Amino acid sequence: MRKITAKVLVTGGSLGQVSSQTLQHIACLDNLVSMPILRPLIGHSKEDIIRIARSCGTYETSILPQDDACAMFAPKHPVTNPNVQAWNRGRQRIDLSQEIEQAVSSATIFSYDCRGKIVDVRNPSEKE
């Protein structure tokens, strides 16, 4: 966020779609980030979100296969009521700086106008 001088973080999460979108998980995320987090889709159903993604042109990107381990390492019984203090202790013991740098360097940033139309798409690692 600092690398691109973001003022807010906007997520596409919806409340209750998956275990990581419980109120407790959302509170943990809020505790980890030092800037406002906007969640414009928080109350939408999965079907609503798919419809919105199709209308603004992000659906095809969202269904591309990802080279990550989320599904491979997902627990059979995910935590739905995390402990913020335990989460913070665990986070302090793990150095994720390389993973974070890799994620940032491969990110794509979409800028939207007030009507929800894409006005700019860029990768922060590309030279201006």
Helices and strands as residue ranges (DSSP letters): E 9-10, G 19-21, H 23-32, E 37-38, H 46-56, H 59-62, H 84-93, H 97-105, E 109-112, E 118-122
